[in-house]
Amino acid sequence: MSQNVLRYVGGCHTAKGFYSLYPSNLEGIEHLFLLKGKLFTAGSKWLQHLVEAWSTEGDTIEVMQSSEHPGEVEAVLLPEQKVAIYGGSTPLPPLHKVKKTIISLDQALLLDELDKDKQVMERYTRKIAQKYEHVHRAFQKGLRIHDDLEQIYIQQMDFGKADEEANRLIEKLFTEKTEKSSKQVHRFLGSSTPEGPKDYIQHLTASLDTRYFLKGRAGTGKSTFLRHIIRAAEENGYDMEIYHCGFDPESIDMVVLRELSVALFDSTSPHEYFPERDGDHLIDLYDIAVMPETDEKYAKEIAITTKRYKSWMKKGSRYLKEAKEYFDKREALYEKAVDKNLLDGILRTAEQRVNQLLKKEDEHH
């Protein structure tokens, strides 16, 4: 896996509905190619082809992965050249001072063929929307139960001790103040998908020297710990990648400080990892700040609440899977109505335009 390719999620289905962090990652982009139309899979394959073609050149390539369709690509960004290609199904908000080029894939659709299946497609589209509503409701219920689980630990928690641990780490990390102001991008390190939870932590942290694995239980202050780090990085002028939780987007799951070659992340289920190389460190907030034997004392309550929470999460994943099944059926009808030669021609022309622009950018720099 190429180390100059960073994969993450820009928007996903959460307990707060579909949550978009796309604009944060498109800040600084000056030229945006927008893939328009119904042929998501064809667009995704083309974007993946571009990533493979460019990954040997050494520049940073950011790849936004789809949360609804694991393995599919929604967008490719070349931050150094200030160029991005977006093919996601979520409309982007108005982006100011960005030159847009539309690439219409619908030109390759045979309208007579489409008309034959119009009603079936409309039914699939309605079903997809319904399933996503069910996803959001299931996750909302899951989040409310998760809050009950957090309460058990919050009442047994010494937050002063957790803050002391955060301050110790801040002193260790930020030995120098930079002269610049801190830049931040907000994104997701993964998400719930039709195949269950998926994350890109190992991939996003592969090239970093130091990783801090935050352990603990629900409510033991992992997100608060990361917010202390964010505040300190801001005060000291360090750039940050801030990764939100794909279940509760108001919670933080990871902070990456590439200038310091450091990552700190919530390393509990569903993205549980353990130190495996030099430079990996464990910070267990349960050991540091929770009353001893809390797990044992509240074992029954914890077990019941965890089971209820997990059952709603499973329901949410099942609805995501059902939405994808309808999406795939609709996509098959679109693909049946495509003039393949015409589509190849549109994508070839688009690739030439993108590469010409990149060449110009390189000459300019």
C-alpha positions as a printed NumPy array, in Angstrom:
array([[  0.   ,   0.   ,   0.   ],
       [  1.493,   3.292,  -1.114],
       [  2.397,   5.528,   1.831],
       [  1.625,   8.74 ,  -0.072],
       [ -2.044,   7.672,  -0.432],
       [ -4.24 ,   8.637,   2.545],
       [ -7.659,   6.977,   2.705],
       [-10.464,   8.261,   4.929],
       [-14.233,   8.866,   4.938],
       [-15.719,  12.287,   4.146],
       [-19.345,  11.663,   5.091],
       [-21.346,   8.808,   6.609],
       [-24.585,   7.638,   8.21 ],
       [-24.456,   8.337,  11.946],
       [-26.739,   8.624,  14.968],
       [-27.152,  12.288,  13.942],
       [-28.268,  11.409,  10.377],
       [-26.023,  11.597,   7.316],
       [-23.104,  13.765,   8.456],
       [-20.9  ,  15.518,   5.916],
       [-17.33 ,  16.648,   6.547],
       [-16.549,  17.027,   2.817],
       [-16.175,  20.859,   2.808],
       [-13.431,  20.801,   5.466],
       [-11.266,  18.598,   3.223],
       [-11.926,  20.663,   0.084],
       [-10.68 ,  23.897,   1.683],
       [ -7.708,  25.175,  -0.283],
       [ -8.796,  23.344,  -3.462],
       [ -8.758,  25.703,  -6.446],
       [-10.013,  23.396,  -9.21 ],
       [-12.788,  20.849,  -8.657],
       [-13.876,  18.274, -11.227],
       [-17.429,  17.13 , -10.453],
       [-18.577,  13.736, -11.694],
       [-22.296,  14.114, -12.299],
       [-24.842,  11.435, -13.03 ],
       [-26.211,   8.083, -11.999],
       [-23.213,   5.872, -12.782],
       [-21.577,   5.831,  -9.355],
       [-19.69 ,   2.542,  -9.773],
       [-18.215,   3.526, -13.147],
       [-17.089,   6.853, -11.641],
       [-15.607,   5.095,  -8.609],
       [-13.635,   2.642, -10.796],
       [-12.246,   5.556, -12.805],
       [-11.218,   7.417,  -9.619],
       [ -9.457,   4.281,  -8.345],
       [ -7.659,   4.008, -11.706],
       [ -6.434,   7.622, -11.312],
       [ -5.147,   6.875,  -7.792],
       [ -3.151,   3.9  ,  -9.1  ],
       [ -1.787,   5.921, -12.04 ],
       [ -0.694,   8.844,  -9.827],
       [  0.511,   6.964,  -6.735],
       [  3.971,   6.325,  -8.229],
       [  4.656,  10.066,  -8.528],
       [  5.294,  10.673,  -4.834],
       [  2.82 ,  13.535,  -4.23 ],
       [  0.234,  13.131,  -1.471],
       [ -3.04 ,  11.706,  -2.749],
       [ -6.093,  11.786,  -0.502],
       [ -8.818,   9.256,  -1.224],
       [-12.311,   9.605,   0.222],
       [-13.783,   6.132,   0.59 ],
       [-17.528,   5.553,   0.401],
       [-19.182,   4.502,   3.658],
       [-22.238,   3.138,   1.831],
       [-20.228,   1.023,  -0.628],
       [-17.058,  -0.4  ,   0.977],
       [-14.135,  -0.417,  -1.409],
       [-15.642,   2.273,  -3.655],
       [-14.053,   5.718,  -4.007],
       [-16.05 ,   8.975,  -3.707],
       [-13.325,  11.537,  -4.271],
       [ -9.624,  11.983,  -5.006],
       [ -7.729,  15.058,  -3.802],
       [ -4.271,  16.292,  -4.746],
       [ -3.719,  18.931,  -2.02 ],
       [ -0.289,  20.035,  -3.283],
       [ -1.726,  20.806,  -6.739],
       [ -4.984,  22.145,  -5.198],
       [ -7.024,  19.847,  -7.458],
       [ -9.878,  17.481,  -6.519],
       [-12.295,  15.167,  -8.327],
       [-15.552,  14.462,  -6.519],
       [-17.992,  11.736,  -7.527],
       [-20.006,  11.2  ,  -4.34 ],
       [-23.797,  11.138,  -4.323],
       [-24.054,  13.784,  -1.561],
       [-24.387,  17.289,  -3.071],
       [-21.586,  19.61 ,  -1.987],
       [-22.396,  23.026,  -0.502],
       [-21.385,  26.105,  -2.55 ],
       [-17.577,  26.334,  -2.604],
       [-16.334,  29.867,  -3.181],
       [-13.275,  30.731,  -5.288],
       [-13.224,  27.196,  -6.711],
       [-13.185,  26.665, -10.478],
       [-15.556,  23.803, -11.293],
       [-15.497,  21.482, -14.3  ],
       [-18.532,  19.22 , -14.741],
       [-17.984,  15.707, -16.117],
       [-21.427,  14.377, -17.068],
       [-21.523,  10.573, -17.144],
       [-25.264,  10.591, -17.933],
       [-24.407,  11.476, -21.54 ],
       [-23.485,   7.796, -21.945],
       [-26.951,   6.557, -20.867],
       [-29.394,   5.276, -23.487],
       [-32.64 ,   7.055, -22.574],
       [-34.938,   4.589, -24.363],
       [-33.437,   1.738, -22.333],
       [-33.829,   3.713, -19.089],
       [-37.496,   4.486, -19.78 ],
       [-38.319,   0.769, -19.786],
       [-37.255,   0.434, -16.132],
       [-38.229,   3.911, -14.924],
       [-40.887,   2.811, -12.415],
       [-38.744,   0.026, -10.953],
       [-35.854,   2.473, -10.524],
       [-38.103,   4.992,  -8.789],
       [-39.273,   2.254,  -6.41 ],
       [-35.621,   1.327,  -5.636],
       [-34.791,   5.001,  -5.005],
       [-37.693,   5.291,  -2.519],
       [-36.624,   2.065,  -0.792],
       [-33.006,   3.291,  -0.437],
       [-34.188,   6.539,   1.211],
       [-36.481,   4.583,   3.586],
       [-33.68 ,   2.219,   4.597],
       [-31.371,   5.134,   5.413],
       [-34.063,   6.637,   7.646],
       [-34.214,   3.278,   9.465],
       [-30.391,   3.325,   9.784],
       [-30.457,   6.758,  11.444],
       [-33.255,   5.771,  13.841],
       [-31.486,   2.548,  14.865],
       [-28.222,   4.418,  15.499],
       [-30.071,   7.143,  17.465],
       [-31.523,   4.479,  19.755],
       [-28.08 ,   2.877,  20.027],
       [-26.549,   6.23 ,  21.017],
       [-29.145,   6.806,  23.752],
       [-28.354,   3.377,  25.234],
       [-24.61 ,   4.09 ,  24.879],
       [-25.18 ,   7.267,  26.941],
       [-26.625,   5.056,  29.734],
       [-23.464,   2.938,  29.589],
       [-21.312,   6.085,  29.812],
       [-23.186,   7.232,  32.932],
       [-22.096,   4.109,  34.851],
       [-18.413,   4.975,  34.297],
       [-18.751,   8.783,  34.533],
       [-19.963,   8.384,  38.127],
       [-16.862,   6.292,  38.96 ],
       [-14.388,   8.541,  37.141],
       [-11.774,  10.957,  38.512],
       [-11.553,  13.429,  35.63 ],
       [ -8.752,  15.326,  37.388],
       [ -6.457,  12.312,  36.955],
       [ -7.334,  12.027,  33.253],
       [ -6.603,  15.756,  32.784],
       [ -3.228,  15.357,  34.544],
       [ -2.338,  12.542,  32.124],
       [ -3.334,  14.742,  29.162],
       [ -1.229,  17.643,  30.498],
       [  1.808,  15.379,  30.94 ],
       [  1.519,  14.282,  27.335],
       [  0.996,  17.864,  26.113],
       [  4.281,  18.911,  27.8  ],
       [  6.043,  16.001,  26.121],
       [  4.61 ,  16.62 ,  22.636],
       [  4.701,  20.408,  22.335],
       [  8.219,  21.375,  23.351],
       [  8.339,  24.163,  20.752],
       [  5.797,  26.733,  19.646],
       [  5.603,  27.351,  15.881],
       [  5.26 ,  30.813,  14.347],
       [  2.255,  29.877,  12.196],
       [ -1.422,  29.405,  12.991],
       [ -2.823,  25.889,  13.259],
       [ -4.715,  24.466,  10.275],
       [ -7.284,  21.732,  10.856],
       [ -9.158,  19.298,   8.662],
       [-12.116,  17.296,   9.931],
       [-12.923,  13.837,   8.602],
       [-13.927,  10.31 ,   9.663],
       [-11.393,   7.516,  10.293],
       [-14.044,   5.013,   9.236],
       [-17.742,   4.329,   9.541],
       [-20.513,   1.791,   9.806],
       [-20.881,   0.07 ,   6.45 ],
       [-23.166,  -2.615,   4.979],
       [-20.383,  -5.072,   5.921],
       [-20.123,  -3.813,   9.516],
       [-17.715,  -1.211,  10.966],
       [-14.641,  -0.387,   8.869],
       [-11.746,   1.921,   9.737],
       [ -8.525,   3.207,   8.15 ],
       [ -6.52 ,   3.773,  11.364],
       [ -3.654,   1.397,  10.559],
       [ -3.418,   2.855,   7.095],
       [ -3.574,   6.528,   8.218],
       [ -0.912,   5.996,  10.895],
       [  1.397,   3.643,   8.927],
       [  4.104,   6.255,   8.22 ],
       [  4.07 ,   7.873,  11.699],
       [  6.833,   7.341,  14.274],
       [  4.712,   7.57 ,  17.429],
       [  1.199,   6.307,  18.144],
       [ -0.747,   6.62 ,  21.392],
       [ -3.465,   3.999,  21.862],
       [ -6.192,   5.362,  24.146],
       [ -7.933,   2.594,  26.073],
       [-10.863,   2.86 ,  28.46 ],
       [-14.604,   2.285,  28.619],
       [-17.585,   4.319,  27.426],
       [-17.57 ,   7.648,  29.278],
       [-13.97 ,   7.453,  30.538],
       [-12.986,  10.655,  28.726],
       [-11.121,   9.468,  25.607],
       [-12.763,  12.125,  23.404],
       [-12.168,  14.801,  26.1  ],
       [ -8.504,  13.719,  26.323],
       [ -8.178,  14.226,  22.553],
       [ -9.836,  17.664,  22.805],
       [ -7.12 ,  18.715,  25.311],
       [ -4.509,  17.698,  22.706],
       [ -6.381,  19.626,  19.982],
       [ -6.458,  22.783,  22.122],
       [ -2.731,  22.519,  22.878],
       [ -1.862,  21.882,  19.204],
       [ -3.916,  24.941,  18.276],
       [ -2.16 ,  27.12 ,  20.87 ],
       [  1.254,  25.936,  19.656],
       [  0.504,  26.358,  15.939],
       [  0.52 ,  22.718,  14.775],
       [ -1.613,  21.485,  11.89 ],
       [ -4.042,  18.677,  12.639],
       [ -6.157,  15.999,  11.054],
       [ -9.135,  15.586,  13.395],
       [-11.075,  12.361,  12.937],
       [-14.639,  12.237,  14.218],
       [-16.518,   9.176,  15.42 ],
       [-18.579,   7.611,  12.613],
       [-21.307,   6.72 ,  15.13 ],
       [-21.495,   9.956,  17.138],
       [-19.88 ,  12.653,  14.954],
       [-19.69 ,  15.109,  17.857],
       [-17.166,  12.807,  19.507],
       [-13.47 ,  12.724,  18.47 ],
       [-11.751,   9.396,  17.743],
       [ -8.284,  10.367,  16.5  ],
       [ -5.9  ,  13.312,  16.155],
       [ -2.957,  13.156,  13.749],
       [ -0.076,  15.636,  14.023],
       [  1.947,  14.827,  10.896],
       [  4.56 ,  17.554,  11.575],
       [  5.41 ,  15.708,  14.805],
       [  4.849,  12.258,  13.224],
       [  2.33 ,  11.505,  16.001],
       [ -1.176,  10.016,  16.183],
       [ -3.432,   9.597,  19.211],
       [ -6.576,   7.521,  18.85 ],
       [ -9.412,   5.811,  20.651],
       [ -8.334,   2.193,  20.411],
       [-11.484,   0.49 ,  21.679],
       [-14.153,  -1.514,  19.858],
       [-15.104,  -1.286,  17.001],
       [-11.576,  -0.084,  16.136],
       [ -9.528,  -1.881,  18.763],
       [ -5.791,  -2.212,  18.154],
       [ -2.783,  -2.972,  20.343],
       [  0.819,  -1.695,  20.289],
       [  2.878,  -3.738,  17.83 ],
       [  5.951,  -1.683,  16.966],
       [  8.515,   0.72 ,  18.448],
       [  6.93 ,   4.093,  19.138],
       [  3.547,   2.592,  20.123],
       [  2.311,   3.578,  23.601],
       [ -0.741,   2.591,  25.639],
       [ -2.733,   5.094,  27.738],
       [ -5.463,   3.279,  29.693],
       [ -7.9  ,   5.799,  31.177],
       [ -9.804,   3.042,  32.991],
       [ -6.632,   2.134,  34.928],
       [ -5.633,   5.77 ,  35.436],
       [ -8.905,   7.423,  36.424],
       [-11.743,   4.952,  37.196],
       [-12.5  ,   3.573,  40.677],
       [-10.967,   0.076,  40.933],
       [-13.36 ,  -2.845,  40.351],
       [-16.04 ,  -0.724,  38.641],
       [-16.357,  -3.395,  35.909],
       [-16.96 ,  -6.063,  38.537],
       [-19.309,  -3.957,  40.681],
       [-21.627,  -3.064,  37.788],
       [-21.049,  -6.216,  35.704],
       [-24.736,  -7.1  ,  35.306],
       [-25.856,  -3.558,  34.383],
       [-22.932,  -3.187,  31.947],
       [-23.674,  -6.542,  30.277],
       [-27.397,  -5.784,  29.79 ],
       [-26.792,  -2.235,  28.485],
       [-23.981,  -3.372,  26.149],
       [-26.184,  -6.112,  24.697],
       [-29.033,  -3.646,  24.01 ],
       [-26.634,  -1.132,  22.432],
       [-25.034,  -3.771,  20.189],
       [-28.421,  -5.05 ,  19.03 ],
       [-29.382,  -1.568,  17.722],
       [-25.985,  -1.22 ,  16.04 ],
       [-26.539,  -4.557,  14.287],
       [-29.984,  -3.392,  13.156],
       [-28.44 ,  -0.223,  11.722],
       [-25.853,  -2.275,   9.822],
       [-28.586,  -4.558,   8.501],
       [-30.527,  -1.558,   7.14 ],
       [-27.324,  -0.27 ,   5.508],
       [-26.95 ,  -3.672,   3.853],
       [-30.563,  -3.618,   2.639],
       [-30.092,  -0.082,   1.234],
       [-27.024,  -1.305,  -0.653],
       [-28.946,  -4.261,  -2.077],
       [-31.526,  -1.873,  -3.564],
       [-28.745,   0.429,  -4.749],
       [-26.99 ,  -2.466,  -6.512],
       [-30.234,  -3.51 ,  -8.236],
       [-30.771,   0.051,  -9.47 ],
       [-27.122,   0.336, -10.509],
       [-27.442,  -2.877, -12.576],
       [-30.319,  -1.282, -14.51 ],
       [-28.232,   1.844, -15.192],
       [-25.28 ,  -0.252, -16.323],
       [-27.561,  -2.187, -18.693],
       [-28.505,   1.149, -20.289],
       [-24.938,   2.405, -20.893],
       [-23.172,   2.924, -24.18 ],
       [-19.798,   1.562, -22.97 ],
       [-17.797,   3.139, -25.825],
       [-19.336,   6.531, -25.169],
       [-18.635,   6.231, -21.418],
       [-14.998,   5.243, -22.074],
       [-14.638,   8.254, -24.365],
       [-16.072,  10.651, -21.732],
       [-13.697,   9.31 , -19.063],
       [-10.672,   9.358, -21.399],
       [-11.349,  13.007, -22.281],
       [-11.844,  13.836, -18.599],
       [ -8.533,  12.169, -17.704],
       [ -6.717,  14.172, -20.377],
       [ -8.225,  17.405, -19.016],
       [ -7.225,  16.574, -15.448],
       [ -3.682,  15.592, -16.483],
       [ -3.284,  18.754, -18.594],
       [ -4.29 ,  20.856, -15.594],
       [ -1.858,  18.962, -13.332],
       [  0.936,  19.486, -15.854],
       [  0.189,  23.217, -15.864],
       [  0.178,  23.266, -12.06 ],
       [  3.581,  21.499, -11.983],
       [  5.053,  23.989, -14.478],
       [  3.58 ,  26.84 , -12.451],
       [  5.332,  25.564,  -9.292]])
